[in-house]
Amino acid sequence: MKLLAVGDLHGRWEPMWEALEEEGPELVLSCGDWGDPGEVGEEDFSRLTSRTYLLTVFGNHDDLELLPLVRNRDGSPVLLRRGEVRDVMGLKIAGISGIWAKSHRKPWYITDEEVAQIADSLGGREVDILITHGCPVGLADLTPSGKHGGQRCFLDAFRTISPKVHLCGHLHRKSIRLLKSGAVVANVGYGAEGDFLLLFVKDDNIYIGHEVVVSLLR
C-alpha cells in the first residue's frame, strides 16, 4: 500500500495533483493548511476524495466551516476528530489539529492543557501514525532559518501516544528523524513548493521514502 503525506499547500494544489497522478496513492494524509477560506472549495476536495481516501488535521490556514463537512466516498469524514483512532486499511491513525497558543482567541489555537488531554485519551491505545500540524520540539522541527519551531506539548504528546510514525508540518521545511526506539518523526515539508512524503506499507513495516523502515509489530 502506498501513502502520500502532504501539508501546507496554502491554496496551491498543483504540486499535489502532480504527485497524485504520478504516485497513485491509496491513502493521503495531510498535516493541514490546505488554504484559507476562499482559496479552496468543496470541488477541490471532491476531486481528491474521488481518487483516494483522505485523512487530515487542520492548521492555522484552513476553512474550518468547510473541512468538517468533507467526506470520503464511503461517507467517513476526512477530518480526524479529537481522541479518534481511525482504522484505515489496517493502519490505526490519530490526529491533533491546531497550532499551539496560550489562549483560545482563535479557533485554530490549542493550548498545552488541550494537547495533554487529547494525548491522555490516546495513550495506551494502539496508534501507528499520529498526524499533527505543529511539531514536537527538537524532533524534525527546524524552520527554514535553522531555528527550532516545535513545541513541548507536542513532544509530550508524542511520548504519551507512542506512535510508530509522527507526521507534522507548519514549519515549511522537510525533515525526517529516526529515533533509537524505532519510531520516526517527519515534517512533510512545504507542499506549496512541491514537498511531500511517500510511505509504503508492506510485510508489517512502514517504509518512509526508500531509506527509513518502521516495524508495525508491537
N, C-alpha and C positions, 0 to 999 in steps of 0.2 A: 504493500500500500504506500502511496506517495502523498505527502502532506506539503502544503505551501504555507509558510508563515510570513506575515507581512504586517506592516504598521506605518503610521504617519504618512498616509497618501496625501492628506491635505487637499483633497479635491482633484488631484492629478492621478487619475486611474489608468492612464495609458500604459505605464510600466507593468501594472498588474494584469491588464488584458493580455499583454505580450507574454508574460510569464505563464498565464493560464493556458494560452494557446500552445506554447512550446512544451510545457511540462504535463498538462492534463492531470492535475492532482484530484484525488477522490475527496480530499478534505482541505479546506482553507481555514487557517487560524489567524485571527487578527488581534493585535495589541491596541487597536483603536486609532483615533484621529483620522477617520475617513474623510472628514471635511466638515466645515461649519454649515449651519442651515443656509440653504441657497446654493451651496457648492455641490451637493449631492441630492439625488432624488430617488423615489421609490423604484423608478425604472432601472437605475444603476444596480441596485441590489437584486432586482428581479432577474436581470441579465446574468448576474453572478450565481444566484441560487438555482437558476435553471440548468446550470452546468456542473455544480459541485455542492457539497454540503459545507455550510459555513458556521463557524463559532467565533464570537468576538466579545471583547470588553469595550467599554467606552473610555475615551481620554478627555482632554480639555478642548478638543476641536471636533465635536460630533453633534449631530442633530438628535437631541435627547427626546424629542417627540416622535421622530420617525423610527429610530433604531429599535425601540421595543416592539414595534409593530411588524417588523420584517420577519418573514417565516421561510423556512426551508420547504422543499417540495413535500415532505412528509407532515408539514404543519407545525413542526417544532420551532420555537423562537431561536433566532441566531444569537441573541444576546444572552450571555450566561448570567443567571440570577445569583444574588448573594447566597453563599452557602450551598450552592448546587454543585453536584458532581454529575456530569453528563457522560453516559456510556455511549460512545460512538465507535462503531467498527472495532470493538474490543479494547478501545482506549478509554480510560477514565480521565475526564478533563474538567478542570475548575478554573474560575477566574475571579479577579478582584479589579473592579473598574475604578476610574478616577485618578486624580493626582493628589499628592499629599498637601495638606494645609492645616493650619491651626484652628480653622473655623469651618462653618458650613455656608459661608457667604455666597458661594457659587455652587450650583447643583453638581458640578463635577469634582468638587473638593471632597477629600476623605481624610479623616483625622487618624492619629495614632490609635485611638481607642477603637474606632470602627474597624481598622485593618486588623487589630488584635482580636476583636470579636469574630470577624469572619474567619480568621486563621484558626481560632479555637474551635469553631464549628466544623472545620475541615480536618483538624488534627486527628490522627488516629484512623482516618478513612483512607482508602487506597486512592491516591491521585497520581496518575502517570505524568500528566502535563498540566502545569499551572500557567495561566496567562494573566499578566498584569500590564497596565500601561506604564506605571512607574517602575523603577528598578531597585533591587537591593543594593545598598551602599557597599562599595568595594568589590562588587561582582558584576562584570560586564557593564559598568556604569560610567565609563569615560565619555565626556562630551567632545565635540569636535575641537575644542580648545585644549583638551587634555586634562580637564579637571573632573573630579568625581561628582556625578549628578544624581546619585541614588539616595535613598532614604533608609534609615534604620528600621522603620516599621515594616518595610517590605523584606528586609533581611530577616527580621524576626519571624515574619510570616513564612518565608521560605524554610526556615529551620523548623517551625512548628508543623507545617503541612508535609514537608519532606517529599516533594515530587521528584520524579526521575528527571524531568526537564522543566525548567522555568523560562518562559519566553516573556520578554519585556520590550518596551520601545521608548518613546518620548524624547530621547536624547539625540536622535538623528546620527548615531554612529554604530555601525555594525560591530559586534564583538561576541566572542564565544569563550566561556571559561569552564574548563573541565576540573571538577573538584576531586579530592582524594577519595571521597565517599562513592564516586562513580556517577554522581549527579552532574547535570550541566545547566549553567545559566547562560542564556543567549539573548543579546539585544539584536532584534531582527533588522535594525538599521532604518534608513530614511527611504521609505517606499516611493516617495515622490521623485526620487532620483534613481530609482531602479533597484534599490536594495530589497532582497527577500532571502528567505532561508528555506532550503529543501530538507525535508526529513523523510526517511524511508523506514517502514516497519516490516521486519522480516525475521522469522525464527526467534521470536521473543526478544528481539533487540530493536532499538531505535537508532538508525544511522543518521547523523546530522551532517549534512553535506556528504563528503566522501571520506571523512577523516575520523570523526568522533563517534564512538559506539557506546550506547547506554543499554544495559540489560533491563528488561521489564520483569525479570524474575525477582521475587521477594523472599 
